[in-house]
Amino acid sequence: MKFNHSFKTLQNSLEKYKNYEFKYLVIDNSINYEYFSEKEKNVFVINGDNSEREFSGWTRGLIKVRELELNYQVALFINEAYIAYNDSYIDKYFNIAVKRCLRHNAAVGLFDKNETGRELISKDLTFKKWLRSNIVLLPNQILTKLDSFIFISNSEFEEIIPAEFPQNVNTYNDYFSDSIMINDEFKFKIFNWLTNQWHSRFDLNPQNWGLFRMKAKAIINEALFGQTINFMGFKTLWYAPRFIVYFNKLIRKISIRIRN
């Protein structure tokens, strides 16, 4: 694991909630052979699959949960980087998030939005915000209708970004195929994020074309995650009512000023 303390941090945070019974399935991408073990009571570990980032790993996890016939009402999908950088969601809002998930039979988590305010289009789905994939609660009713967390196939992706680095590039559009699978706004969003805004941004050239394609596919897959859930007839909601989040942030700012 990249962040070895992540799982223990998560487990310690969740075990504070005594009104729930937890079972954990750790998908470990550092194990590259078929593997399954119950490390301790209610803690299972399987080998990962990072071919489609967290989405392929979660698909493996979903298959294993069904094989084990684990009973659950709500499943928390979370990656280790999120836990390493920010666990306040779990510590402050987990109980609220679970109740919202069950009450509304909805996917509950965090959202990103298009800063320009313009609509993004992918596979005929139109949206301005999307559910983040790094932490999300899903009720059993949604998961029983999902067979995979991979929402764009290789053949579909080939219609968006070609396998070979393009020649005669003049604008960002030239890095993409002439496809109606995604609109120009979404193309710019992908290009700008990976080459300008992201903390690990990089220049585009033939040497890192594979990296660009991999990251771009993950962005599209994440965008389609929540949109697919909505298309299935389920809601996607913030982890807590916005006024609660804003109120807590305000209290925190006031307390910091008082301490200073």
N, C-alpha and C positions, 0 to 999 in steps of 0.2 A: 504493500500500500504506500502511496505517496505521502500521506499524513497518518503515521502509525497510531496517533492518539485519537483519531476521529471517532472510531467505533466506541471506545470507552467513554469519550465525552458525550456521545449521543445516549449511550446506555445509562450513564449517571443522570443525565437530564430527564430522561423518560421515566426512570424508576421512582422519581419524586411523586409521580401521579399514581397514588395507591388505588384509585378507583378503576384502573385498567389492568388487564393482563396482557403482557407483551410477549410476542414471539419474534425472533430476529433471523433474517436471512441475509448473510453477508455475501456479496458477489465480489470475489477477489480477482482482479485482473492480473495480478502478479502470478497466479497459478495458470499455467498454459497447457494443462492436461486434465483429463476427466477426473473430477474430484468432488467428493461429498463427505462431510463429517458433521456430527453434532458435537461441537467443541465443549459445550456445557449445556445444562438444561435450558431448552428453548432458544438456543443459539446455534444456528446451522450455517455452514460455510460451503459454498460451491465455487468452482472455477468460473472465471469471467469470460467475457467476449467483448472486446473493445472495438470491433470492426465498425460499429455504428455508434461509437461513443457510449454514453450511458443507456441509450435506447436498446442496443443489442444486449447489454447486460441485464437490463430490466426485463427484457423478453425472456431470457434464460430463467430469471427469477420467477416470473409468472408461471412458466412451465413447471418449475420445480415445486412451487406452492401447490399446484394442482396434483402433481404426483404424490406429494406428501399428504394430500387431503386435509390441509390446515384449515380450521374454521376461523373466520375473522369477520368483523363488521367493517373495519376501516384498515387500509394499508397506507403506511407512510413511505413514500419513495424519496430518498435523499442521497446525494452523493457526498463523498468524504471532503471535498474541497469546501462545500458550504459549511459543514460542521467546523472545519479548521478555521475558517475566517469569521463566522458569525453564527452563534447558536442562540441568539436572543429570541428567535421565533419559537423555539422549543421552550425556553425558560419562561417566556412571558405570555405566549398566546396559544400554546398547544391545546389546552382544554377548550378554549373558545373555538379553535379551528375544528376540533373533532365534533363538537356539538353542531357547528354550521354544516359540516360535511354530512352528518346523519340527518339533521333536520330538513335540509334542502336536497338531500340525495345528490350532492354536487361534488365536483373536483374543487379543492380548496388549496390556495397557495399564494404565490407572489406573481406579479405581472410586470412585464416590460411594455413600453409603448413606442410608437414611431414619433420621434421628436418633431417632425415636420407637421404632424397632425393629418397627413394625407393617408389615404387608404392603401394597404398592401393587398395584393391578390396572389393566391397560390392555389392551383388546382380548383379554380372556380370558387374558392372560399375568400371572402373579403373581410378585412379586419384592420383595426388600428392599434390593438394591443394583443398580447399573447401571454399565455401561461408559461412561467419559467419552469424549466425541467430540473432545476437543482434541488427543489424541495416541494412536494405536493402530496396532499392527502386524497385518496380515492376510495369511495365506498365500494363494497362488494358488488353492488348492482351494476356499476360501470365496468369493473374488472371482469365480471362474468361474460360481458359482451365484447371484450377485447381479446384478440389472439396474438397481438404483437404491438410493440411500441414503435415500430418502424413504419412511418406513414408515407414514405416516398421510396419507390423501388429504384433499383439501379438503372433500369431502362428509362424511367421517367426523368431521373436526374441527368441522364445523357442528353435529354432534350433541352436541358437548361444550361448546363456547362459542359463543353466538349472535353473529351479525354486528353486531347493534345493542346499544348499551349498555342494560343492563336497568333497568327502573323498580322502585321500591319495594324497595330492597335493605336487608335486615336483617342477614344473615350472609354469610360468604364463599360459601356454597353458592348464593346467589342470583345470583352472577356466572356460574354454570354452568347448562347445560341439564339437564333431568331425564333424564339418560342413564346407561345401564349400561356405556358405553364405558370409563369410569374410575370407580374407587370414591371415596368421600368422603375417604379418607386422602390419595389422590393429588391431589384437588382442593385440599385444605388445603395440601399441600406446594407446589403451584404458586403459590397465592395468597400464602402466607407468605414464600416465597422472593423473589418479585418485589416485594412491598410492604413487606417487613420485613428480610430477611436479606441480600439482594444488595447489592453495593457501589454499584450504580446504582439502588437501589430507588426506587419512585415511588408516589404516591397514585393511586387509581383514580378516573377521572372520564371524561366523554364525550370529552374532548380527547385523552387518551392511551389510549383503548380499543383502537385499532389496534395500538399498541405492546404492550399487554398480550397481545393475541391472538397477535401474531407471536412474542413470547418464550415464551408458553405452548406454542405448537405446537412450538417448538424443543426445549423441555424434554421434551415427550411423545415427540418423534422420537428424542431422545437416549436416553431410557429404553427405547424399543423397539429400538434399535440392537443392543445386546448380547442382548436377549431373543430377537430374531428369529434371531440367529446360533445361540443355544442351541436354538431350536425347529427349526432346520435340521439339528441333530445334531452341532454343533461346540461345543467348549469355549470359555469366556472366562476368561482367567487374568491374575493380576497380572504386571507386567513382570519381576519377580524374586521368588524365594522370600521370604516375609515375614521369615524369620529373618535373611537377608542385609541386607534394608532396615533392620530394627531394629538390627542390629549396627553398620552403617555410621553410623546416626544416633547411637548411643551413643558410638562412637569420636569423632565430630565434637563432641559435647557435652563429652567429656573433654578434647579438644585445645583447645577454646575456653576452658575453665576453667583449663587449664595456662597458656595465653598470657596470660590476664587476671591 
